[in-house]
Amino acid sequence: PASQVLHSAPMDVLVTAVNGIGGSFCTISAGHWLLGLSQLLGNVLATLGGLSAYVLGNLVGLNLEFLGHELRISGSGSSVIAYGLEMTGWCLSMVAGAVA
């Protein structure tokens, strides 16, 4: 489903961008300074974007989702708040995947 693709997108972007940084150094070492530096700048920006999407979606979003789920299952709080936390976390995870 699309939700699984969106959930994994930040990590995919992050791994691809970090790999691209290594490729940038290969391009520079081959004597293509301008191309390599342009490639390096793009990959650094992609790394920062992937990292921010990962933090928003996976670290914040999934933890809110799991917290809401656990509160709802345990019954140790308002079910409305628990459901709200769960849906907020899910939405953050999906938005971060779409941004990545």
N, CA, C and O atoms as CSV, one atom per row, in Angstrom:
chain,resi,resn,atom,element,x,y,z
A,1,PRO,N,N,0.815,-1.206,0.000
A,1,PRO,CA,C,0.000,0.000,0.000
A,1,PRO,C,C,0.857,1.269,0.000
A,1,PRO,O,O,2.049,1.239,0.306
A,2,ALA,N,N,0.226,2.357,-0.345
A,2,ALA,CA,C,0.926,3.643,-0.414
A,2,ALA,C,C,1.447,4.081,0.942
A,2,ALA,O,O,2.479,4.747,1.016
A,3,SER,N,N,0.756,3.721,2.017
A,3,SER,CA,C,1.212,4.140,3.342
A,3,SER,C,C,2.561,3.518,3.699
A,3,SER,O,O,3.361,4.145,4.394
A,4,GLN,N,N,2.825,2.307,3.239
A,4,GLN,CA,C,4.124,1.690,3.507
A,4,GLN,C,C,5.230,2.379,2.718
A,4,GLN,O,O,6.348,2.531,3.211
A,5,VAL,N,N,4.922,2.789,1.508
A,5,VAL,CA,C,5.901,3.511,0.697
A,5,VAL,C,C,6.206,4.860,1.339
A,5,VAL,O,O,7.366,5.261,1.423
A,6,LEU,N,N,5.162,5.565,1.793
A,6,LEU,CA,C,5.374,6.857,2.439
A,6,LEU,C,C,6.113,6.711,3.762
A,6,LEU,O,O,6.901,7.580,4.135
A,7,HIS,N,N,5.863,5.620,4.468
A,7,HIS,CA,C,6.533,5.402,5.744
A,7,HIS,C,C,8.035,5.178,5.553
A,7,HIS,O,O,8.834,5.631,6.373
A,8,SER,N,N,8.418,4.498,4.502
A,8,SER,CA,C,9.835,4.197,4.283
A,8,SER,C,C,10.562,5.258,3.467
A,8,SER,O,O,11.788,5.209,3.367
A,9,ALA,N,N,9.851,6.211,2.885
A,9,ALA,CA,C,10.465,7.209,2.003
A,9,ALA,C,C,11.558,8.038,2.672
A,9,ALA,O,O,12.600,8.245,2.050
A,10,PRO,N,N,11.385,8.528,3.908
A,10,PRO,CA,C,12.475,9.318,4.500
A,10,PRO,C,C,13.778,8.540,4.620
A,10,PRO,O,O,14.849,9.083,4.349
A,11,MET,N,N,13.701,7.295,5.017
A,11,MET,CA,C,14.921,6.497,5.157
A,11,MET,C,C,15.529,6.196,3.786
A,11,MET,O,O,16.751,6.173,3.642
A,12,ASP,N,N,14.687,5.967,2.786
A,12,ASP,CA,C,15.188,5.731,1.431
A,12,ASP,C,C,15.948,6.956,0.914
A,12,ASP,O,O,17.034,6.830,0.348
A,13,VAL,N,N,15.365,8.136,1.115
A,13,VAL,CA,C,16.012,9.371,0.669
A,13,VAL,C,C,17.324,9.580,1.416
A,13,VAL,O,O,18.333,9.953,0.818
A,14,LEU,N,N,17.306,9.341,2.715
A,14,LEU,CA,C,18.504,9.545,3.526
A,14,LEU,C,C,19.642,8.621,3.086
A,14,LEU,O,O,20.778,9.072,2.939
A,15,VAL,N,N,19.356,7.351,2.878
A,15,VAL,CA,C,20.395,6.400,2.464
A,15,VAL,C,C,20.906,6.733,1.066
A,15,VAL,O,O,22.110,6.674,0.818
A,16,THR,N,N,20.018,7.077,0.168
A,16,THR,CA,C,20.422,7.424,-1.198
A,16,THR,C,C,21.297,8.671,-1.218
A,16,THR,O,O,22.294,8.719,-1.938
A,17,ALA,N,N,20.928,9.682,-0.432
A,17,ALA,CA,C,21.695,10.927,-0.409
A,17,ALA,C,C,23.078,10.727,0.202
A,17,ALA,O,O,24.062,11.266,-0.303
A,18,VAL,N,N,23.158,9.958,1.282
A,18,VAL,CA,C,24.459,9.699,1.898
A,18,VAL,C,C,25.345,8.906,0.933
A,18,VAL,O,O,26.546,9.160,0.846
A,19,ASN,N,N,24.769,7.968,0.224
A,19,ASN,CA,C,25.513,7.229,-0.792
A,19,ASN,C,C,25.973,8.169,-1.900
A,19,ASN,O,O,27.077,8.024,-2.426
A,20,GLY,N,N,25.135,9.120,-2.248
A,20,GLY,CA,C,25.492,10.084,-3.285
A,20,GLY,C,C,26.638,10.987,-2.886
A,20,GLY,O,O,27.383,11.456,-3.747
A,21,ILE,N,N,26.797,11.242,-1.588
A,21,ILE,CA,C,27.924,12.051,-1.123
A,21,ILE,C,C,29.235,11.346,-1.462
A,21,ILE,O,O,30.191,11.980,-1.906
A,22,GLY,N,N,29.272,10.038,-1.252
A,22,GLY,CA,C,30.464,9.279,-1.631
A,22,GLY,C,C,30.726,9.342,-3.126
A,22,GLY,O,O,31.874,9.451,-3.556
A,23,GLY,N,N,29.675,9.274,-3.910
A,23,GLY,CA,C,29.820,9.396,-5.360
A,23,GLY,C,C,30.323,10.766,-5.773
A,23,GLY,O,O,31.042,10.899,-6.764
A,24,SER,N,N,29.943,11.790,-5.010
A,24,SER,CA,C,30.415,13.143,-5.298
A,24,SER,C,C,31.928,13.229,-5.148
A,24,SER,O,O,32.602,13.857,-5.964
A,25,PHE,N,N,32.459,12.600,-4.110
A,25,PHE,CA,C,33.906,12.617,-3.910
A,25,PHE,C,C,34.630,11.857,-5.023
A,25,PHE,O,O,35.732,12.232,-5.420
A,26,CYS,N,N,34.011,10.798,-5.517
A,26,CYS,CA,C,34.599,10.074,-6.658
A,26,CYS,C,C,34.632,10.966,-7.896
A,26,CYS,O,O,35.607,10.964,-8.648
A,27,THR,N,N,33.565,11.722,-8.100
A,27,THR,CA,C,33.512,12.633,-9.245
A,27,THR,C,C,34.576,13.719,-9.122
A,27,THR,O,O,35.242,14.059,-10.100
A,28,ILE,N,N,34.734,14.263,-7.908
A,28,ILE,CA,C,35.749,15.290,-7.686
A,28,ILE,C,C,37.150,14.713,-7.895
A,28,ILE,O,O,37.998,15.346,-8.525
A,29,SER,N,N,37.390,13.520,-7.368
A,29,SER,CA,C,38.721,12.912,-7.508
A,29,SER,C,C,39.036,12.533,-8.954
A,29,SER,O,O,40.203,12.360,-9.305
A,30,ALA,N,N,38.015,12.404,-9.791
A,30,ALA,CA,C,38.236,12.126,-11.211
A,30,ALA,C,C,38.571,13.394,-11.985
A,30,ALA,O,O,38.786,13.356,-13.197
A,31,GLY,N,N,38.614,14.529,-11.267
A,31,GLY,CA,C,39.002,15.779,-11.913
A,31,GLY,C,C,37.847,16.654,-12.350
A,31,GLY,O,O,38.073,17.701,-12.955
A,32,HIS,N,N,36.645,16.268,-12.070
A,32,HIS,CA,C,35.458,17.051,-12.456
A,32,HIS,C,C,35.004,17.878,-11.244
A,32,HIS,O,O,34.014,17.549,-10.591
A,33,TRP,N,N,35.737,18.943,-10.961
A,33,TRP,CA,C,35.491,19.719,-9.744
A,33,TRP,C,C,34.112,20.360,-9.715
A,33,TRP,O,O,33.396,20.239,-8.721
A,34,LEU,N,N,33.734,21.034,-10.783
A,34,LEU,CA,C,32.459,21.749,-10.793
A,34,LEU,C,C,31.281,20.777,-10.694
A,34,LEU,O,O,30.350,20.991,-9.917
A,35,LEU,N,N,31.335,19.731,-11.475
A,35,LEU,CA,C,30.263,18.732,-11.425
A,35,LEU,C,C,30.205,18.050,-10.062
A,35,LEU,O,O,29.125,17.840,-9.511
A,36,GLY,N,N,31.378,17.706,-9.522
A,36,GLY,CA,C,31.431,17.032,-8.232
A,36,GLY,C,C,30.932,17.904,-7.095
A,36,GLY,O,O,30.218,17.431,-6.211
A,37,LEU,N,N,31.307,19.188,-7.114
A,37,LEU,CA,C,30.835,20.096,-6.061
A,37,LEU,C,C,29.334,20.341,-6.167
A,37,LEU,O,O,28.642,20.440,-5.153
A,38,SER,N,N,28.834,20.436,-7.394
A,38,SER,CA,C,27.379,20.584,-7.582
A,38,SER,C,C,26.636,19.353,-7.078
A,38,SER,O,O,25.602,19.450,-6.418
A,39,GLN,N,N,27.190,18.203,-7.405
A,39,GLN,CA,C,26.605,16.943,-6.954
A,39,GLN,C,C,26.664,16.844,-5.430
A,39,GLN,O,O,25.709,16.394,-4.795
A,40,LEU,N,N,27.782,17.265,-4.849
A,40,LEU,CA,C,27.942,17.236,-3.394
A,40,LEU,C,C,26.929,18.148,-2.716
A,40,LEU,O,O,26.320,17.761,-1.719
A,41,LEU,N,N,26.742,19.346,-3.241
A,41,LEU,CA,C,25.772,20.274,-2.656
A,41,LEU,C,C,24.361,19.686,-2.695
A,41,LEU,O,O,23.627,19.752,-1.710
A,42,GLY,N,N,23.993,19.115,-3.830
A,42,GLY,CA,C,22.667,18.504,-3.944
A,42,GLY,C,C,22.480,17.347,-2.989
A,42,GLY,O,O,21.405,17.189,-2.409
A,43,ASN,N,N,23.506,16.537,-2.817
A,43,ASN,CA,C,23.394,15.394,-1.916
A,43,ASN,C,C,23.398,15.805,-0.451
A,43,ASN,O,O,22.736,15.170,0.370
A,44,VAL,N,N,24.134,16.856,-0.112
A,44,VAL,CA,C,24.090,17.359,1.264
A,44,VAL,C,C,22.693,17.900,1.576
A,44,VAL,O,O,22.149,17.639,2.649
A,45,LEU,N,N,22.117,18.648,0.645
A,45,LEU,CA,C,20.753,19.158,0.853
A,45,LEU,C,C,19.742,18.017,0.948
A,45,LEU,O,O,18.825,18.063,1.767
A,46,ALA,N,N,19.913,16.993,0.107
A,46,ALA,CA,C,19.012,15.839,0.170
A,46,ALA,C,C,19.178,15.092,1.490
A,46,ALA,O,O,18.201,14.584,2.041
A,47,THR,N,N,20.407,15.022,2.000
A,47,THR,CA,C,20.651,14.373,3.284
A,47,THR,C,C,19.947,15.131,4.406
A,47,THR,O,O,19.311,14.525,5.268
A,48,LEU,N,N,20.062,16.451,4.392
A,48,LEU,CA,C,19.385,17.259,5.418
A,48,LEU,C,C,17.867,17.120,5.322
A,48,LEU,O,O,17.183,17.032,6.342
A,49,GLY,N,N,17.343,17.101,4.098
A,49,GLY,CA,C,15.907,16.918,3.923
A,49,GLY,C,C,15.445,15.541,4.369
A,49,GLY,O,O,14.417,15.413,5.034
A,50,GLY,N,N,16.200,14.512,4.007
A,50,GLY,CA,C,15.852,13.153,4.429
A,50,GLY,C,C,15.940,12.982,5.931
A,50,GLY,O,O,15.113,12.299,6.535
A,51,LEU,N,N,16.953,13.609,6.540
A,51,LEU,CA,C,17.104,13.524,7.987
A,51,LEU,C,C,15.969,14.229,8.709
A,51,LEU,O,O,15.445,13.712,9.696
A,52,SER,N,N,15.584,15.410,8.225
A,52,SER,CA,C,14.475,16.118,8.874
A,52,SER,C,C,13.156,15.369,8.688
A,52,SER,O,O,12.334,15.329,9.603
A,53,ALA,N,N,12.949,14.778,7.516
A,53,ALA,CA,C,11.739,13.978,7.299
A,53,ALA,C,C,11.743,12.743,8.186
A,53,ALA,O,O,10.698,12.341,8.697
A,54,TYR,N,N,12.914,12.136,8.371
A,54,TYR,CA,C,13.025,10.966,9.244
A,54,TYR,C,C,12.700,11.333,10.690
A,54,TYR,O,O,11.966,10.616,11.370
A,55,VAL,N,N,13.251,12.452,11.153
A,55,VAL,CA,C,12.989,12.880,12.533
A,55,VAL,C,C,11.501,13.163,12.718
A,55,VAL,O,O,10.903,12.718,13.698
A,56,LEU,N,N,10.901,13.896,11.789
A,56,LEU,CA,C,9.485,14.236,11.907
A,56,LEU,C,C,8.595,13.002,11.813
A,56,LEU,O,O,7.697,12.816,12.634
A,57,GLY,N,N,8.841,12.172,10.827
A,57,GLY,CA,C,7.943,11.044,10.582
A,57,GLY,C,C,8.198,9.835,11.449
A,57,GLY,O,O,7.266,9.273,12.024
A,58,ASN,N,N,9.446,9.430,11.550
A,58,ASN,CA,C,9.736,8.185,12.261
A,58,ASN,C,C,9.928,8.402,13.753
A,58,ASN,O,O,9.344,7.680,14.561
A,59,LEU,N,N,10.733,9.379,14.129
A,59,LEU,CA,C,10.985,9.564,15.557
A,59,LEU,C,C,9.793,10.192,16.276
A,59,LEU,O,O,9.390,9.713,17.336
A,60,VAL,N,N,9.231,11.249,15.715
A,60,VAL,CA,C,8.107,11.925,16.376
A,60,VAL,C,C,6.790,11.233,16.033
A,60,VAL,O,O,6.028,10.858,16.924
A,61,GLY,N,N,6.529,11.066,14.746
A,61,GLY,CA,C,5.240,10.528,14.314
A,61,GLY,C,C,4.948,9.125,14.814
A,61,GLY,O,O,3.877,8.862,15.362
A,62,LEU,N,N,5.897,8.229,14.625
A,62,LEU,CA,C,5.652,6.848,15.049
A,62,LEU,C,C,5.578,6.711,16.568
A,62,LEU,O,O,4.810,5.897,17.081
A,63,ASN,N,N,6.371,7.499,17.286
A,63,ASN,CA,C,6.284,7.426,18.743
A,63,ASN,C,C,4.947,7.937,19.254
A,63,ASN,O,O,4.393,7.374,20.199
A,64,LEU,N,N,4.416,9.000,18.642
A,64,LEU,CA,C,3.070,9.455,19.014
A,64,LEU,C,C,2.025,8.396,18.683
A,64,LEU,O,O,1.103,8.147,19.460
A,65,GLU,N,N,2.184,7.785,17.524
A,65,GLU,CA,C,1.239,6.742,17.112
A,65,GLU,C,C,1.267,5.559,18.082
A,65,GLU,O,O,0.215,5.068,18.491
A,66,PHE,N,N,2.457,5.106,18.448
A,66,PHE,CA,C,2.572,3.977,19.377
A,66,PHE,C,C,2.078,4.345,20.771
A,66,PHE,O,O,1.462,3.522,21.448
A,67,LEU,N,N,2.347,5.585,21.207
A,67,LEU,CA,C,1.864,6.030,22.514
A,67,LEU,C,C,0.341,6.034,22.540
A,67,LEU,O,O,-0.267,5.537,23.488
A,68,GLY,N,N,-0.276,6.591,21.505
A,68,GLY,CA,C,-1.733,6.599,21.439
A,68,GLY,C,C,-2.314,5.206,21.408
A,68,GLY,O,O,-3.336,4.937,22.040
A,69,HIS,N,N,-1.667,4.320,20.674
A,69,HIS,CA,C,-2.141,2.938,20.602
A,69,HIS,C,C,-2.049,2.257,21.963
A,69,HIS,O,O,-2.989,1.582,22.383
A,70,GLU,N,N,-0.928,2.429,22.650
A,70,GLU,CA,C,-0.763,1.808,23.970
A,70,GLU,C,C,-1.746,2.374,24.987
A,70,GLU,O,O,-2.287,1.626,25.802
A,71,LEU,N,N,-1.986,3.687,24.952
A,71,LEU,CA,C,-2.968,4.282,25.865
A,71,LEU,C,C,-4.370,3.757,25.578
A,71,LEU,O,O,-5.152,3.500,26.492
A,72,ARG,N,N,-4.669,3.606,24.303
A,72,ARG,CA,C,-5.996,3.117,23.927
A,72,ARG,C,C,-6.180,1.661,24.345
A,72,ARG,O,O,-7.245,1.291,24.838
A,73,ILE,N,N,-5.157,0.836,24.153
A,73,ILE,CA,C,-5.239,-0.582,24.504
A,73,ILE,C,C,-5.296,-0.777,26.016
A,73,ILE,O,O,-6.066,-1.597,26.515
A,74,SER,N,N,-4.464,-0.009,26.749
A,74,SER,CA,C,-4.410,-0.185,28.204
A,74,SER,C,C,-5.611,0.435,28.907
A,74,SER,O,O,-5.944,0.047,30.027
A,75,GLY,N,N,-6.255,1.381,28.265
A,75,GLY,CA,C,-7.407,2.034,28.876
A,75,GLY,C,C,-7.029,2.976,30.008
A,75,GLY,O,O,-7.871,3.312,30.842
A,76,SER,N,N,-5.774,3.405,30.045
A,76,SER,CA,C,-5.321,4.246,31.152
A,76,SER,C,C,-5.414,5.733,30.842
A,76,SER,O,O,-4.627,6.524,31.363
A,77,GLY,N,N,-6.332,6.109,30.031
A,77,GLY,CA,C,-6.523,7.520,29.705
A,77,GLY,C,C,-7.757,7.678,28.853
A,77,GLY,O,O,-8.456,6.712,28.549
A,78,SER,N,N,-8.008,8.897,28.479
A,78,SER,CA,C,-9.155,9.184,27.624
A,78,SER,C,C,-8.948,8.534,26.258
A,78,SER,O,O,-7.896,8.688,25.637
A,79,SER,N,N,-9.945,7.822,25.810
A,79,SER,CA,C,-9.827,7.156,24.507
A,79,SER,C,C,-9.794,8.175,23.370
A,79,SER,O,O,-9.208,7.917,22.319
A,80,VAL,N,N,-10.425,9.337,23.582
A,80,VAL,CA,C,-10.407,10.375,22.553
A,80,VAL,C,C,-8.993,10.929,22.394
A,80,VAL,O,O,-8.520,11.125,21.275
A,81,ILE,N,N,-8.321,11.182,23.521
A,81,ILE,CA,C,-6.945,11.685,23.466
A,81,ILE,C,C,-6.023,10.631,22.879
A,81,ILE,O,O,-5.160,10.942,22.059
A,82,ALA,N,N,-6.201,9.391,23.295
A,82,ALA,CA,C,-5.367,8.305,22.780
A,82,ALA,C,C,-5.546,8.155,21.279
A,82,ALA,O,O,-4.566,8.005,20.550
A,83,TYR,N,N,-6.784,8.192,20.811
A,83,TYR,CA,C,-7.046,8.074,19.382
A,83,TYR,C,C,-6.481,9.283,18.644
A,83,TYR,O,O,-5.940,9.143,17.547
A,84,GLY,N,N,-6.603,10.473,19.242
A,84,GLY,CA,C,-6.048,11.686,18.636
A,84,GLY,C,C,-4.539,11.610,18.496
A,84,GLY,O,O,-3.988,11.997,17.466
A,85,LEU,N,N,-3.859,11.106,19.540
A,85,LEU,CA,C,-2.406,10.931,19.464
A,85,LEU,C,C,-2.031,9.937,18.367
A,85,LEU,O,O,-1.085,10.154,17.610
A,86,GLU,N,N,-2.782,8.855,18.299
A,86,GLU,CA,C,-2.503,7.830,17.297
A,86,GLU,C,C,-2.667,8.382,15.880
A,86,GLU,O,O,-1.824,8.135,15.017
A,87,MET,N,N,-3.734,9.118,15.642
A,87,MET,CA,C,-3.973,9.671,14.307
A,87,MET,C,C,-2.998,10.799,13.980
A,87,MET,O,O,-2.581,10.934,12.830
A,88,THR,N,N,-2.630,11.608,14.966
A,88,THR,CA,C,-1.647,12.669,14.738
A,88,THR,C,C,-0.305,12.071,14.356
A,88,THR,O,O,0.350,12.551,13.431
A,89,GLY,N,N,0.107,11.031,15.059
A,89,GLY,CA,C,1.362,10.365,14.734
A,89,GLY,C,C,1.338,9.760,13.352
A,89,GLY,O,O,2.312,9.865,12.606
A,90,TRP,N,N,0.227,9.124,13.000
A,90,TRP,CA,C,0.106,8.529,11.672
A,90,TRP,C,C,0.188,9.600,10.596
A,90,TRP,O,O,0.875,9.426,9.590
A,91,CYS,N,N,-0.516,10.710,10.810
A,91,CYS,CA,C,-0.506,11.801,9.826
A,91,CYS,C,C,0.902,12.390,9.679
A,91,CYS,O,O,1.342,12.665,8.562
A,92,LEU,N,N,1.610,12.587,10.798
A,92,LEU,CA,C,2.981,13.105,10.713
A,92,LEU,C,C,3.878,12.150,9.925
A,92,LEU,O,O,4.721,12.587,9.141
A,93,SER,N,N,3.699,10.880,10.130
A,93,SER,CA,C,4.490,9.880,9.420
A,93,SER,C,C,4.210,9.951,7.913
A,93,SER,O,O,5.137,9.870,7.107
A,94,MET,N,N,2.959,10.099,7.539
A,94,MET,CA,C,2.602,10.145,6.128
A,94,MET,C,C,3.061,11.455,5.481
A,94,MET,O,O,3.532,11.453,4.344
A,95,VAL,N,N,2.927,12.568,6.201
A,95,VAL,CA,C,3.353,13.860,5.669
A,95,VAL,C,C,4.868,13.873,5.454
A,95,VAL,O,O,5.356,14.374,4.440
A,96,ALA,N,N,5.599,13.322,6.412
A,96,ALA,CA,C,7.068,13.272,6.281
A,96,ALA,C,C,7.460,12.412,5.088
A,96,ALA,O,O,8.420,12.734,4.387
A,97,GLY,N,N,6.742,11.332,4.848
A,97,GLY,CA,C,7.022,10.511,3.672
A,97,GLY,C,C,6.730,11.240,2.375
A,97,GLY,O,O,7.462,11.097,1.396
A,98,ALA,N,N,5.666,12.019,2.369
A,98,ALA,CA,C,5.320,12.780,1.169
A,98,ALA,C,C,6.352,13.894,0.918
A,98,ALA,O,O,6.695,14.185,-0.228
A,99,VAL,N,N,6.837,14.508,2.001
A,99,VAL,CA,C,7.839,15.567,1.861
A,99,VAL,C,C,9.153,14.990,1.353
A,99,VAL,O,O,9.832,15.602,0.528
A,100,ALA,N,N,9.509,13.801,1.853
A,100,ALA,CA,C,10.778,13.184,1.432
A,100,ALA,C,C,10.701,12.832,-0.034
A,100,ALA,O,O,11.661,12.302,-0.593
